[in-house]
C-alpha cells in the first residue's frame, strides 16, 4: 500500500457511514417516540397503502358497531315497554276470570274499575315509549300494508320486509278452504216442546274453559239452550237451534277450538243424548304467492320472500285476494356495507289495536264498552287472551331480532374489529423490543465509526514521520 499525502478517502467513508447511522438512529428514535412504525411515506410506501386501507375498514367497522349498539339500546327500551304492557294485560285477564266466578255486583264493579285503570296505563305507557326523542309504538315504525278487500282480510300486520325492495310489494293470497268451528248437533229438542223430568247437570268444555251448568226440572229445550249460552264467555261454546235440534259449536274457528259436552246427572233423555266427545274445528288453508302459509283458525301467518306477516280472514270463505306492502318500518343498518340493512315493523300496541276485528279490541273492555264485564254477551276473555298473545308475539319478534340479528352482528363486528386492528398494528405500530435492540446496535456502531474517523484523520499525519 502506497503512502501519499492528498485526499483522505478513509475520512469520507467514515463520514458517510456516520451519516447513514445518524439517519437510521433518527428513524428508530422517531418510531420509539411516536409509537408508529410508519411516520412518513418513505418509511414503508407499500405498508402505508395497506395501513390506510385497514384504517378505513376499521373506521367503517367502528361506525357499524356504534350503530348496532344504539339499535340494541332502542330495542331494549321497546322490550321493557312490551314487558310492562304484557304484565298489565295478564292482570286484566286475571280480573276477567275472577269476574266470571261467583262474584257480587260490587266485586265485579271493583274489578271493572281496575280494568279501566290498567287500560289507561297501557295507553299511557305506549304513548310515552320513546328513544332519543322518537316515539316507538305510535305507528311511525309500522310497515304499511293493505288488502284489496278490507272486509275479507283485516288486521294485517307486517313484522319484516326486504328493505332492498323499492316500491310496493304485492302478495297473492289464495284461500283454498275456510276455517271451521268445532260443531256438533244432537237429537235433543232445542225448542219449548219437551220439558226436563229432573234437575239436570251439564258439563260444557271449550277453548276458554269449563262450566258446570244446572238446569231445573221442568225446563224446556229452549231453557237448556239459553243456560248454555249464558256461559259462552266462560267456555267458548255456544248452543243453537239446528232445525229444531240442539246444536253446539265453538265460538271461534280453528284446530284449537273445540266442543266437549256431557250430562253428569238428571233427565235420562239428556243423560243418553247429550254426550258430545271432543269435536275440533279446522284451520283455514291458504297459499301466498303459491307457498303454503300457516294458519290458526282464521288467522294466517306467512314467512317468505323476505316478508314476515300475519292477517285475519274476516270473510272466511274461499277466494283470491291481494295484499300490498307499501313500505315503512324502522330501518336498521347492521353491517358495514350498503346491503346490510334490515327493516322491522313495530305495530301499534295501544288498546284500540290489541285484539281483532271479529272479536273486538281491548279498549272495549272499559266501563260502558261493548265487552265490559257488565256487557251482555261480552267477549272479554277471548279479547284479552288474543291481546296477550299479540303482545307476547311482538316481544318475541323484537327479542329474536335483537338477539339473532343485532346481537350476532355485534359479535361479528367485534371479531372483525379485533382482527383488522391487530393487522393494522402489525403494519403501522412500533415493535419496541425490536426497535430498542436496533437502537442499541446503532449506538455501538456510531461509537465505533467515530473512533475510526478519528484514526482516519491522523492517517496522513503519519506519513510525515518518514521525513524526520
C-alpha positions as CSV (number, residue, x, y, z in Angstrom):
1,X,0.0,0.0,0.0
2,X,1.5,3.3,-1.1
3,X,1.7,6.2,1.4
4,X,0.7,9.6,0.0
5,X,-0.5,12.9,1.1
6,X,-3.7,14.0,-0.7
7,X,-7.4,13.4,-0.5
8,X,-8.3,11.3,2.6
9,X,-10.8,8.9,1.2
10,X,-11.0,7.0,4.5
11,X,-12.3,10.1,6.2
12,X,-15.1,10.4,3.6
13,X,-16.0,6.7,4.1
14,X,-16.2,7.2,7.8
15,X,-18.3,10.3,7.4
16,X,-20.7,8.5,5.0
17,X,-21.0,5.7,7.5
18,X,-21.7,8.1,10.3
19,X,-24.3,10.0,8.3
20,X,-26.1,6.7,7.4
21,X,-26.0,5.6,11.1
22,X,-27.3,9.0,12.2
23,X,-30.3,8.7,9.7
24,X,-31.1,5.2,10.9
25,X,-30.9,6.3,14.6
26,X,-33.2,9.3,13.9
27,X,-35.8,6.9,12.3
28,X,-35.5,4.5,15.1
29,X,-35.9,7.1,17.8
30,X,-38.8,8.7,16.0
31,X,-40.6,5.3,15.9
32,X,-39.9,4.8,19.6
33,X,-41.1,8.3,20.4
34,X,-44.3,8.2,18.4
35,X,-45.1,4.5,18.7
36,X,-45.7,4.3,14.9
37,X,-43.5,2.3,12.6
38,X,-44.6,4.3,9.6
39,X,-44.3,8.1,10.2
40,X,-43.8,9.2,6.6
41,X,-44.4,7.5,3.3
42,X,-40.7,6.9,2.7
43,X,-40.6,4.6,5.8
44,X,-42.6,1.9,4.0
45,X,-44.6,3.0,0.9
46,X,-46.4,-0.3,0.3
47,X,-47.0,-0.7,4.0
48,X,-48.6,2.8,4.1
49,X,-51.1,1.8,1.4
50,X,-52.1,-1.3,3.3
51,X,-52.3,0.6,6.5
52,X,-54.6,3.3,5.1
53,X,-56.9,0.6,3.7
54,X,-57.0,-1.2,7.0
55,X,-57.7,2.0,8.9
56,X,-60.5,2.9,6.6
57,X,-62.0,-0.5,7.1
58,X,-61.6,-0.2,10.8
59,X,-63.4,3.2,10.8
60,X,-66.3,1.6,9.0
61,X,-66.5,-1.3,11.4
62,X,-66.4,1.0,14.4
63,X,-69.2,3.1,13.0
64,X,-71.3,0.0,12.3
65,X,-70.6,-1.2,15.8
66,X,-71.8,2.1,17.3
67,X,-75.0,1.8,15.1
68,X,-75.7,-1.7,16.3
69,X,-75.2,-0.8,19.9
70,X,-77.6,2.1,19.5
71,X,-80.1,-0.2,17.9
72,X,-79.7,-2.6,20.7
73,X,-80.5,0.2,23.2
74,X,-83.6,1.2,21.2
75,X,-84.8,-2.4,21.2
76,X,-84.2,-2.8,24.9
77,X,-86.4,0.2,25.6
78,X,-89.1,-1.3,23.3
79,X,-88.7,-4.7,25.1
80,X,-89.1,-3.1,28.5
81,X,-92.4,-1.4,27.3
82,X,-93.7,-4.6,26.0
83,X,-92.9,-6.4,29.2
84,X,-94.9,-3.9,31.2
85,X,-97.8,-3.9,28.8
86,X,-97.8,-7.7,28.9
87,X,-97.9,-7.6,32.7
88,X,-100.9,-5.3,32.6
89,X,-102.7,-7.4,30.0
90,X,-102.2,-10.5,32.2
91,X,-103.6,-8.6,35.1
92,X,-106.7,-7.8,33.1
93,X,-107.1,-11.4,32.1
94,X,-106.9,-12.4,35.7
95,X,-109.6,-9.9,36.6
96,X,-111.9,-11.1,33.8
97,X,-111.5,-14.7,35.0
98,X,-112.3,-13.7,38.6
99,X,-115.4,-11.7,37.4
100,X,-116.8,-14.9,35.8
101,X,-116.9,-16.7,39.1
102,X,-119.4,-16.3,41.9
103,X,-118.9,-12.6,42.5
104,X,-121.2,-9.9,43.7
105,X,-122.1,-6.9,41.7
106,X,-119.9,-4.7,43.9
107,X,-116.9,-7.1,43.4
108,X,-117.4,-7.0,39.7
109,X,-117.6,-3.3,39.7
110,X,-114.3,-3.2,41.6
111,X,-112.7,-5.5,39.0
112,X,-114.1,-3.3,36.2
113,X,-112.5,-0.2,37.8
114,X,-109.2,-2.0,37.9
115,X,-109.5,-3.0,34.3
116,X,-110.3,0.7,33.4
117,X,-107.1,1.8,35.2
118,X,-105.0,-0.9,33.5
119,X,-106.3,0.0,30.1
120,X,-105.4,3.7,30.7
121,X,-102.0,2.7,31.9
122,X,-101.3,0.6,28.8
123,X,-102.2,3.6,26.5
124,X,-100.1,5.9,28.7
125,X,-97.0,3.6,28.5
126,X,-97.4,3.2,24.8
127,X,-97.6,6.9,24.2
128,X,-94.6,7.6,26.5
129,X,-92.3,4.9,25.0
130,X,-89.6,6.7,23.1
131,X,-85.9,6.6,22.3
132,X,-83.7,9.6,21.5
133,X,-86.8,11.8,21.2
134,X,-88.7,9.5,18.8
135,X,-91.8,7.5,19.7
136,X,-91.6,3.8,19.3
137,X,-95.1,2.4,19.1
138,X,-97.0,5.4,17.8
139,X,-97.3,4.0,14.3
140,X,-94.3,5.6,12.6
141,X,-92.4,2.4,12.8
142,X,-95.2,0.4,11.3
143,X,-94.7,-1.4,7.9
144,X,-97.7,-0.2,5.9
145,X,-99.9,-2.8,4.1
146,X,-103.4,-3.1,2.9
147,X,-105.7,-5.7,1.3
148,X,-107.6,-5.2,-1.9
149,X,-110.7,-6.3,0.1
150,X,-110.6,-4.7,3.5
151,X,-113.7,-6.6,4.7
152,X,-112.3,-10.0,3.7
153,X,-108.8,-9.5,5.1
154,X,-108.3,-7.5,8.2
155,X,-105.7,-6.9,11.0
156,X,-102.8,-7.0,8.6
157,X,-99.5,-6.8,10.5
158,X,-96.1,-6.9,8.7
159,X,-93.2,-7.7,11.0
160,X,-90.4,-7.7,8.5
161,X,-89.8,-6.9,4.8
162,X,-86.8,-6.8,2.5
163,X,-85.5,-3.2,2.7
164,X,-83.7,-3.5,-0.6
165,X,-87.0,-3.8,-2.5
166,X,-88.1,-0.4,-3.6
167,X,-91.8,0.4,-4.3
168,X,-94.8,-1.7,-3.5
169,X,-94.6,-5.4,-2.9
170,X,-97.7,-7.4,-3.8
171,X,-98.7,-10.8,-2.3
172,X,-101.3,-13.0,-3.9
173,X,-103.5,-14.7,-1.3
174,X,-105.5,-17.8,-2.3
175,X,-107.9,-19.1,0.4
176,X,-108.3,-22.7,-0.5
177,X,-110.7,-23.6,2.3
178,X,-112.3,-21.8,5.1
179,X,-111.6,-22.4,8.8
180,X,-114.4,-24.4,10.5
181,X,-115.7,-24.2,14.1
182,X,-116.0,-27.3,16.3
183,X,-119.6,-28.2,15.6
184,X,-122.0,-31.0,16.8
185,X,-125.7,-31.5,16.5
186,X,-127.8,-33.7,18.9
187,X,-131.2,-35.2,18.5
188,X,-132.4,-33.3,21.6
189,X,-135.2,-30.7,21.3
190,X,-134.0,-27.1,21.1
191,X,-137.4,-25.6,21.5
192,X,-140.1,-25.5,24.2
193,X,-141.6,-28.7,23.1
194,X,-140.0,-31.0,25.7
195,X,-139.5,-30.4,29.4
196,X,-136.8,-32.0,31.6
197,X,-138.1,-34.6,34.0
198,X,-135.4,-33.9,36.6
199,X,-132.9,-31.2,37.5
200,X,-130.0,-31.8,35.1
201,X,-126.3,-31.0,35.4
202,X,-124.3,-30.4,32.3
203,X,-120.6,-30.0,31.9
204,X,-119.5,-27.9,28.9
205,X,-115.9,-27.5,27.9
206,X,-114.4,-25.4,25.2
207,X,-111.3,-23.4,24.3
208,X,-111.8,-20.9,27.1
209,X,-112.6,-23.2,29.9
210,X,-115.2,-25.5,31.6
211,X,-118.6,-24.6,33.1
212,X,-120.9,-26.9,35.1
213,X,-124.5,-25.9,34.4
214,X,-127.5,-26.9,36.3
215,X,-130.9,-26.8,34.6
216,X,-134.0,-27.1,36.8
217,X,-136.6,-29.8,36.4
218,X,-139.4,-28.7,34.0
219,X,-137.1,-26.6,31.9
220,X,-137.6,-26.7,28.1
221,X,-135.0,-27.3,25.4
222,X,-135.0,-23.5,24.9
223,X,-134.1,-23.1,28.5
224,X,-131.2,-25.5,28.2
225,X,-130.0,-23.6,25.1
226,X,-130.2,-20.3,27.0
227,X,-128.4,-21.7,30.0
228,X,-125.5,-23.0,27.8
229,X,-125.2,-19.6,26.0
230,X,-125.1,-17.8,29.4
231,X,-121.8,-19.5,29.9
232,X,-120.3,-18.9,26.5
233,X,-117.8,-16.3,27.7
234,X,-116.6,-18.9,30.2
235,X,-116.4,-21.9,27.9
236,X,-116.1,-20.6,24.3
237,X,-119.1,-22.8,23.4
238,X,-122.5,-21.7,22.2
239,X,-125.8,-23.6,21.6
240,X,-128.1,-23.0,18.7
241,X,-131.3,-24.2,17.2
242,X,-130.3,-26.5,14.3
243,X,-133.7,-27.2,12.6
244,X,-135.4,-27.9,15.9
245,X,-132.5,-29.9,17.4
246,X,-129.9,-28.7,19.9
247,X,-126.6,-27.8,18.3
248,X,-123.3,-26.9,19.9
249,X,-120.3,-25.1,18.4
250,X,-117.2,-23.3,19.4
251,X,-117.4,-19.6,19.3
252,X,-114.2,-19.4,17.2
253,X,-112.9,-21.5,14.3
254,X,-109.6,-23.4,14.2
255,X,-107.9,-26.5,15.4
256,X,-107.5,-25.0,18.9
257,X,-111.3,-24.6,19.2
258,X,-113.4,-27.5,20.3
259,X,-116.7,-28.6,21.9
260,X,-117.0,-31.2,24.7
261,X,-120.3,-31.8,26.5
262,X,-121.5,-34.4,28.9
263,X,-124.6,-34.8,31.1
264,X,-123.5,-35.6,34.7
265,X,-126.9,-36.3,36.2
266,X,-130.6,-35.6,35.8
267,X,-133.0,-36.2,32.9
268,X,-132.5,-39.7,31.3
269,X,-133.1,-38.4,27.8
270,X,-130.3,-35.8,28.2
271,X,-128.1,-38.4,30.0
272,X,-128.3,-40.5,26.9
273,X,-128.4,-37.9,24.2
274,X,-126.1,-35.0,25.3
275,X,-122.7,-36.7,25.3
276,X,-120.5,-35.0,22.8
277,X,-117.0,-36.2,22.5
278,X,-114.3,-33.6,21.7
279,X,-115.3,-32.1,18.4
280,X,-112.4,-30.0,17.0
281,X,-112.5,-27.2,14.4
282,X,-110.2,-26.9,11.4
283,X,-107.8,-24.2,10.3
284,X,-108.1,-22.3,7.0
285,X,-105.9,-23.4,4.2
286,X,-104.1,-20.5,2.5
287,X,-101.3,-20.1,-0.1
288,X,-99.4,-16.9,-0.6
289,X,-97.6,-16.4,-3.8
290,X,-98.1,-20.2,-4.3
291,X,-96.5,-21.2,-1.0
292,X,-98.5,-22.8,1.8
293,X,-99.0,-20.4,4.7
294,X,-99.5,-21.3,8.4
295,X,-103.0,-20.7,9.8
296,X,-104.5,-20.9,13.2
297,X,-108.2,-20.7,12.7
298,X,-108.8,-17.6,10.6
299,X,-105.5,-16.1,11.5
300,X,-102.8,-16.6,8.9
301,X,-99.0,-16.4,9.4
302,X,-96.6,-16.1,6.5
303,X,-92.8,-16.0,6.1
304,X,-91.3,-15.8,2.7
305,X,-89.7,-13.6,0.0
306,X,-88.2,-11.5,2.8
307,X,-91.6,-10.9,4.3
308,X,-92.9,-11.9,7.8
309,X,-96.6,-11.0,8.4
310,X,-100.0,-12.1,9.8
311,X,-103.6,-11.2,8.9
312,X,-107.1,-12.4,9.7
313,X,-109.7,-13.8,7.3
314,X,-112.7,-11.8,8.4
315,X,-114.7,-13.1,5.5
316,X,-113.8,-16.8,6.0
317,X,-114.6,-18.1,2.5
318,X,-112.5,-19.5,-0.3
319,X,-111.3,-17.0,-2.8
320,X,-108.4,-14.9,-4.1
321,X,-107.1,-11.6,-2.8
322,X,-104.0,-9.4,-2.8
323,X,-102.1,-7.7,-0.1
324,X,-99.9,-4.7,-1.0
325,X,-96.9,-3.8,1.2
326,X,-96.2,-0.1,0.6
327,X,-93.1,0.4,2.8
328,X,-92.3,1.9,6.2
329,X,-91.0,0.3,9.3
330,X,-87.9,1.0,11.5
331,X,-84.7,0.9,9.4
332,X,-81.5,-0.5,10.9
333,X,-78.0,-0.8,9.4
334,X,-76.4,-4.0,10.8
335,X,-73.2,-4.2,8.9
336,X,-70.5,-2.1,7.2
337,X,-71.8,-2.5,3.7
338,X,-74.8,-1.0,1.9
339,X,-76.7,-4.3,1.7
340,X,-76.7,-5.0,5.4
341,X,-79.9,-3.0,6.1
342,X,-82.9,-4.5,7.9
343,X,-86.5,-3.3,8.2
344,X,-88.6,-4.1,11.2
345,X,-92.3,-3.4,11.6
346,X,-93.4,-2.4,15.0
347,X,-97.2,-2.4,15.1
348,X,-99.2,-0.3,17.5
349,X,-99.9,-1.9,20.8
350,X,-102.4,0.6,22.2
351,X,-105.7,-0.8,23.4
352,X,-107.5,0.2,20.2
353,X,-105.3,-2.2,18.3
354,X,-104.8,-5.0,20.8
355,X,-107.5,-7.5,19.8
356,X,-109.1,-8.5,16.4
357,X,-111.8,-7.0,14.3
358,X,-114.1,-10.1,14.6
359,X,-113.6,-10.3,18.4
360,X,-113.3,-6.7,19.5
361,X,-110.4,-4.7,21.0
362,X,-109.1,-4.3,24.5
363,X,-110.4,-0.7,24.7
364,X,-113.9,-2.1,24.5
365,X,-113.4,-3.7,27.9
366,X,-113.6,-0.4,29.7
367,X,-116.8,0.6,31.5
368,X,-119.7,1.1,29.1
369,X,-117.8,-0.7,26.3
370,X,-119.3,-3.4,24.2
371,X,-117.2,-6.1,26.0
372,X,-117.0,-4.7,29.6
373,X,-117.7,-7.1,32.5
374,X,-121.3,-6.0,32.6
375,X,-122.0,-6.1,28.8
376,X,-124.4,-8.7,27.5
377,X,-122.6,-11.4,25.6
378,X,-119.2,-10.0,26.4
379,X,-116.2,-11.5,24.6
380,X,-113.8,-10.0,27.2
381,X,-111.9,-13.3,27.9
382,X,-111.4,-14.0,24.2
383,X,-110.2,-10.5,23.5
384,X,-107.8,-10.3,26.4
385,X,-106.3,-13.8,25.6
386,X,-105.8,-12.6,22.0
387,X,-104.3,-9.3,23.1
388,X,-101.9,-11.2,25.5
389,X,-100.8,-13.4,22.6
390,X,-100.2,-10.3,20.4
391,X,-98.0,-8.7,23.0
392,X,-96.1,-11.9,23.5
393,X,-95.6,-12.4,19.8
394,X,-94.4,-8.8,19.4
395,X,-92.0,-9.1,22.3
396,X,-90.7,-12.5,20.9
397,X,-90.1,-11.0,17.5
398,X,-88.3,-8.0,18.8
399,X,-86.3,-10.2,21.1
400,X,-85.4,-12.5,18.2
401,X,-84.3,-9.6,16.0
402,X,-82.3,-8.2,18.9
403,X,-80.5,-11.4,19.6
404,X,-80.1,-13.2,16.3
405,X,-79.7,-10.1,14.0
406,X,-78.4,-7.3,16.1
407,X,-76.6,-9.4,18.6
408,X,-74.9,-11.6,16.0
409,X,-74.0,-8.6,14.0
410,X,-72.3,-7.0,17.1
411,X,-70.4,-10.2,17.8
412,X,-69.2,-10.5,14.2
413,X,-68.2,-6.8,14.1
414,X,-66.3,-7.1,17.3
415,X,-64.4,-10.1,15.9
416,X,-63.7,-8.1,12.7
417,X,-62.6,-5.1,14.8
418,X,-60.1,-7.3,16.7
419,X,-58.7,-8.8,13.5
420,X,-58.4,-5.6,11.5
421,X,-56.9,-3.6,14.4
422,X,-54.3,-6.4,15.0
423,X,-53.4,-6.4,11.3
424,X,-53.1,-2.5,11.3
425,X,-51.0,-2.6,14.5
426,X,-48.7,-5.2,13.0
427,X,-48.1,-2.9,10.0
428,X,-48.2,0.5,11.5
429,X,-47.2,0.3,15.2
430,X,-43.7,0.2,16.6
431,X,-42.3,-3.1,17.9
432,X,-40.5,-1.7,20.9
433,X,-38.4,-4.8,21.6
434,X,-37.0,-4.9,18.0
435,X,-36.5,-1.1,17.8
436,X,-34.8,-0.9,21.2
437,X,-32.4,-3.6,20.2
438,X,-31.8,-1.9,16.9
439,X,-31.1,1.5,18.6
440,X,-28.5,-0.2,20.9
441,X,-26.8,-1.7,17.9
442,X,-26.8,1.6,16.1
443,X,-25.3,3.4,19.1
444,X,-22.5,0.8,19.3
445,X,-21.8,1.2,15.6
446,X,-21.8,5.0,15.9
447,X,-19.2,4.9,18.7
448,X,-17.0,2.6,16.5
449,X,-17.5,4.9,13.5
450,X,-16.5,8.0,15.5
451,X,-13.4,6.2,16.7
452,X,-12.5,5.1,13.1
453,X,-13.0,8.7,11.9
454,X,-10.5,9.9,14.5
455,X,-8.0,7.3,13.3
456,X,-8.6,8.3,9.6
457,X,-7.9,11.9,10.4
458,X,-4.4,11.1,11.7
459,X,-3.5,8.6,8.9
460,X,-1.8,11.2,6.6
461,X,0.0,12.8,9.5
462,X,1.8,9.6,10.0
463,X,3.5,10.0,6.5
464,X,5.4,13.0,7.9
465,X,7.3,10.8,10.3
466,X,9.2,9.4,7.3
467,X,10.8,12.8,6.6
468,X,12.3,13.2,10.0
